[in-house]
Amino acid sequence: GAGVSQSPSNKVTEKGKDVELRCDPISGHTALYWYRQSLGQGLEFLIYFQGNSAPDKSGLPSDRFSAERTGGSVSTLTIQRTQQEDSAVYLCASSLGRNNQPQHFGDGTRLSIL
Amino acid sequence: GESVGLHLPTLSVQEGDNSIINCAYSNSASDYFIWYKQESGKGPQFIIDIRSNMDKRQGQRVTVLLNKTVKHLSLQIAATQPGDSAVYFCAENYSGNTPLVFGKGTRLSVIA
């Protein structure tokens, strides 16, 4: 498909386990964003990649969270030693990376920590 | 409006009526604004955007109005349809190429 693709769509894991979430952005989009949406809440920024620049990690809630973007395309968000408060929908968005271009979102990964 | 946790403000409209969803944004330096529609189990879907050098922009059945003086954004949906039922978020950023700051969201419920 032509949109942002995220996998898995759902992930259930035990507290303390590590999880990896994947995002395939729209082809040609140089900017990639991760957001988190807790139940009934708005979206909270986590991390942002733009081309080859150092990522903006200012939204990561703790050092248990990290993300990579390989080859300027696919990104993985890793959460180590998961805790129950990490339960949320993790959304990825991409954009053309130029001014005044909208971000387009995937359908997210619903993460549940038992 | 404001929302706390699960209690999103809800707008209920009759099918065929016009809907107006309001948003107060926070940063006077923001110069790019977007409205998103989010259906249950889906990611936010882009509806329409507007730059700060405009005060109105129209799309198909939707109009966005921007009042920079009072930092207010609104989304008007004409002839609301049942398929318009969703949560609507406004979002803002500076220069369009930075992380978005999202509003709390408004749930639109269309009564057939």
Interface residues (C-beta under 8 A of the other chain):
Chain A: V4 A31 Y33 Y35 L39 G40 Q41 G42 L43 F45 Y48 Q50 D56 G59 L91 A93 S95 G97 R98 N99 N100 Q101 P102 Q103 H104 F105 G106 D107 G108
Chain B: S3 G5 L6 H7 L8 Y32 I34 Y36 G41 K42 G43 P44 Q45 F46 D49 R51 F89 A91 S95 G96 N97 T98 P99 L100 V101 F102 G103 K104 G105
